[in-house]
Amino acid sequence: EYGHPVWITSTPAQPEQILFEERHLRFISSLGKGNFGSVELCRYDPLGDNTGELVAVKKLQPNKKSTLEDFKKEVNILSIFECDYIVKYKGVCYSTGRLSMSLVMEYLPYGSLIGYLESYRHVNTRRMLLFASQICTGMEYLQTLRYVHRDLAARNILVANESLVKIADFGLTKVIPSDKEYYRVMQPGESPIFWYAPESINESRFSHKSDVWSFGVVLHELFCYCDTNYNPKRVRSSLLCKLLNVLLFLLQVYCLMKQCWAYDFEERPCFSRALLHISFK
Ligand SMILES: N#CCCn1cc(-c2nc(Nc3ccc(C4CCNCC4)cc3)nc3c2CCN3)cn1
């Protein structure tokens, strides 16, 4: 059909891909840099009348670290996921001569969670718990498919609207082999080690439990910005009740963070149990 992204038939090696034509992708602005690539805001405007949809396009930055093969793996991984708390895959765009490709995804207007928290500082405790439970649910979904994200951090969480966040940037994501419970990487990662579990630093060992450690760091990032003065419960209740509310909330989250940071990964909760801890009441 004229002007819409074109479906190309899938082959066993290559799942179904939706093809965006490069000539209709209009650059608008740069959105950021992820693992192995830069992300741009574009309008896919085949009719040329600015009525096309806004999309986020991740372009491979061929350099020493990233190869087209790695990028294709990231594209294939994202194209499989169907989860409300994971950024949606829309398709791919091949440059002329198929020398390079870009990943086309849904555009999330509020940007990264870390940027959002810095700009909208009055995010109350209820919304923080909602965001934390959404991230945890997205990670639980990844775990059911045996994928480890390996770079879970607030910079890689995107804000769709004031009550929805999504996990993004699967540039380092790996599938855990069926006969193991972990993935060992050869080359040391590029991420700041602050988000890395001890076994990931010491042995380059990554598992769902090392993602749980990183989730604990994301909780810490969330609640460092959380303004407990803006807890809606505080408006109606007495001072004592306010203090009890905030204390209860902080203890609940702090206790979970400590569990996620157990040195022995066996002692860390799985995402399903962590979700019960912060289940949004
Ligand atoms: N993850 C990860 C790391 C790589 N990365 C991914 C994106 C990305 N950004 C957006 N949206 C987005 C981004 C930035 C703003 C800023 C602009 C300047 N002022 C403040 C707000 C606003 C909206 N939507 C996306 C993506 C991927 C899929 N959909 C950006 N960098």
The ligand as an ORCA input file, in Angstrom:
! r2SCAN-3c Opt
* xyz 0 1
  N      17.451      4.168     26.000
  C      18.375      4.690     25.749
  C      19.580      5.361     25.445
  C      19.541      5.729     23.999
  N      18.399      6.589     23.717
  C      17.137      6.200     23.442
  C      16.408      7.349     23.230
  C      14.985      7.470     22.928
  N      14.426      8.664     23.227
  C      13.103      8.841     23.026
  N      12.534     10.037     23.344
  C      13.137     11.199     23.819
  C      14.499     11.269     24.119
  C      15.049     12.441     24.609
  C      14.258     13.555     24.809
  C      14.938     14.782     25.354
  C      15.369     15.722     24.289
  C      16.116     16.899     24.898
  N      15.469     17.450     26.048
  C      15.039     16.535     27.051
  C      14.269     15.352     26.521
  C      12.903     13.494     24.525
  C      12.337     12.307     24.037
  N      12.286      7.881     22.513
  C      12.854      6.694     22.205
  C      14.209      6.437     22.392
  C      14.520      5.036     21.954
  C      13.160      4.494     21.552
  N      12.237      5.586     21.698
  C      17.285      8.404     23.422
  N      18.492      7.910     23.716
*
